[in-house]
Amino acid sequence: MELFTPGQVYFSGQEIQGQIHIHLSEPKKTGMLKLELCGEGRVHWTETRNVERRTNPGRSRREIQRETETIHHRSHERYLEQEIVLFHGPQLAVGIHVFPFSIFLGPNLPSSFEGQHGHIRYYLQAVIVRDWLWNHRTKQHITVNSILDLNLFNSCKQPQHTRDHKHFCCFCCKSGPVSVVMHTDRTGYVSGENIVFSAEVDNKSNKEM
């Protein structure tokens, strides 16, 4: 069983079209063929702390044993869970079977994300459901980009600036500062847009820059 889609990057609310191909060399009994569209977020990180434990319970003399304990923090969110049935059984004949499908992503989905302590993932999964037998599954991950209208956030239209400075060497050899101020006409941009900025540099050190 193979799952095909024309692309792997989609926007919230977009329609996903594709096909499921099944190649059989002999008839196969099946309860149904279904397609699942799922999206979930998971996070996990650990922290360590020192704890004290008392040993020799029940005795007059008790010893304190110090140990390091690892604490696991986990959480999970489900953003999307849809299912459509493409075939109701009871049997698939020998040959190549093609099942086209069309399914919509939900609105206002968070973007796909991969990080050190968590991820947001979306995937399509085709499942052949069989009575009293293991189900056959095939999965394909997709990338979802959320749609954000910057016009709804007034702060994105405001100009912004930042400044920083640096000294060279230290103590008696410390130079004067190199100061930089950078300005942008606003703080909100979209993919593919040019970011225009201006910078002012004031070099009061004894080094050429």
C-alpha positions in Angstrom: 0.0 0.0 0.0 1.4 3.4 -1.0 0.1 6.9 -0.3 0.6 9.7 -2.8 0.0 13.5 -2.6 1.1 16.2 -5.1 2.9 18.2 -2.4 4.0 18.1 1.2 3.6 21.7 2.3 0.1 23.1 2.9 -1.7 26.1 4.6 -4.5 25.9 7.2 -7.8 25.3 5.6 -6.3 24.0 2.4 -7.6 21.0 0.5 -5.3 17.9 0.3 -5.8 15.7 -2.7 -4.1 12.4 -3.4 -4.3 8.7 -4.1 -3.8 5.4 -2.2 -2.4 2.6 -4.4 -2.8 -1.0 -3.3 -1.1 -3.9 -5.2 -2.4 -7.4 -4.5 -1.2 -10.7 -5.8 -4.1 -12.5 -4.2 -7.6 -11.6 -2.9 -7.6 -10.0 0.6 -10.5 -9.7 3.0 -10.8 -6.3 4.5 -13.4 -4.6 6.7 -12.6 -1.1 5.3 -10.0 1.2 3.9 -9.8 4.6 5.7 -7.7 7.7 5.6 -6.8 9.6 8.8 -5.5 13.2 9.0 -3.9 14.0 12.3 -2.0 16.8 13.9 -0.5 16.9 17.4 2.0 18.7 19.5 4.2 17.1 22.1 6.7 18.6 24.6 9.2 16.9 26.9 12.1 18.1 29.0 13.9 16.9 32.1 15.2 18.6 35.2 17.5 17.3 37.9 17.5 18.0 41.7 19.3 16.8 44.7 17.3 14.9 47.3 18.0 13.4 50.7 16.8 9.9 51.7 17.0 8.4 55.2 18.3 4.8 55.3 18.1 2.1 58.1 14.4 2.5 58.9 13.4 1.3 62.3 16.9 1.6 63.8 18.1 4.2 66.3 20.8 5.4 64.0 19.7 6.6 60.6 21.9 7.7 57.8 21.1 10.3 55.2 21.9 9.4 51.6 22.0 12.1 49.0 20.9 11.3 45.5 20.2 13.0 42.2 16.7 12.7 40.9 15.5 13.3 37.3 12.1 14.8 36.8 10.4 14.4 33.5 7.9 17.1 32.2 5.6 16.1 29.4 2.5 17.5 27.7 0.4 16.7 24.6 -2.1 18.6 22.5 -4.3 17.3 19.7 -5.0 19.9 16.9 -6.6 17.8 14.2 -8.2 14.4 13.9 -10.3 13.5 10.8 -11.2 10.3 9.2 -12.8 9.3 5.9 -13.7 5.8 4.7 -12.7 5.1 1.1 -13.7 1.4 0.8 -16.2 -0.6 2.9 -15.1 -4.1 2.0 -15.6 -7.0 2.3 -12.8 -8.0 -0.1 -10.3 -6.6 -2.5 -9.6 -8.6 -5.6 -6.2 -9.3 -7.2 -4.6 -6.4 -9.1 -3.9 -2.7 -8.7 -6.5 -0.6 -6.8 -6.4 3.2 -6.8 -8.4 5.1 -4.3 -8.5 8.9 -4.8 -9.2 11.1 -1.8 -9.8 14.7 -0.9 -9.7 16.1 2.7 -9.5 19.6 4.2 -7.1 20.8 6.8 -8.8 22.6 9.7 -8.6 26.4 10.1 -6.3 28.3 12.5 -3.8 25.4 12.8 -0.4 26.1 14.4 2.6 25.7 12.1 4.7 22.6 11.9 7.6 22.8 14.3 10.6 20.7 15.3 12.6 21.7 18.4 14.9 20.3 21.0 12.1 19.8 23.6 9.1 19.4 21.4 7.4 19.3 18.0 4.2 20.0 16.1 3.6 17.3 13.5 0.9 16.6 10.9 0.4 13.4 9.0 -1.8 11.4 6.7 -2.3 7.7 7.4 -4.0 5.1 5.3 -5.3 2.1 7.2 -6.6 -1.3 5.9 -8.9 -2.5 8.7 -9.1 -6.3 9.0 -11.2 -8.3 11.4 -9.2 -10.4 13.9 -6.0 -9.6 12.1 -3.3 -6.8 12.3 -4.3 -3.7 10.4 -2.0 -2.5 7.5 -0.9 1.1 7.8 1.2 3.6 5.8 2.0 7.1 7.0 3.1 10.3 5.3 4.1 13.5 7.2 3.1 16.9 5.8 4.2 20.4 6.7 1.5 22.9 7.6 2.1 26.7 7.6 -0.4 28.8 9.6 -1.8 32.0 8.0 -1.4 35.2 10.0 -2.8 38.6 9.0 -0.3 41.2 10.3 -2.9 43.9 9.6 -4.7 42.7 12.7 -1.7 43.6 14.9 -1.1 47.3 15.2 2.3 46.8 16.9 3.6 45.2 13.7 3.2 48.6 11.9 5.3 50.5 14.5 9.0 51.4 13.7 11.6 49.9 15.9 15.3 50.4 16.8 18.0 48.7 18.8 21.4 49.7 19.9 24.6 48.1 21.2 28.2 48.9 21.8 31.5 47.1 22.2 34.9 47.9 23.8 38.2 46.3 22.8 40.8 45.0 25.2 40.3 45.7 28.9 41.6 47.5 32.0 44.3 50.2 31.1 44.2 49.1 27.4 40.5 49.4 27.1 39.5 51.3 23.9 36.7 53.7 23.3 33.3 52.1 22.4 32.0 51.2 18.9 28.4 52.0 19.0 25.7 50.9 16.6 22.0 52.0 16.3 19.8 50.1 13.8 16.3 51.3 12.7 13.5 49.5 10.8 10.3 51.1 9.5 8.2 48.3 11.2 8.5 45.0 13.0 6.1 42.7 11.1 7.1 41.1 7.8 5.9 38.1 5.8 7.8 35.5 3.9 9.6 36.7 0.8 9.3 40.4 1.8 12.4 42.7 1.9 13.4 44.0 5.3 14.7 47.6 4.9 16.8 48.9 7.7 19.3 51.7 8.4 22.3 51.6 10.7 24.4 54.3 12.4 27.9 53.4 13.5 30.0 55.6 15.8 33.6 54.3 16.1 35.4 55.9 19.0 38.0 53.1 19.3 41.5 53.1 17.9 40.7 50.3 15.4 39.6 50.5 11.9 36.2 48.7 11.2 
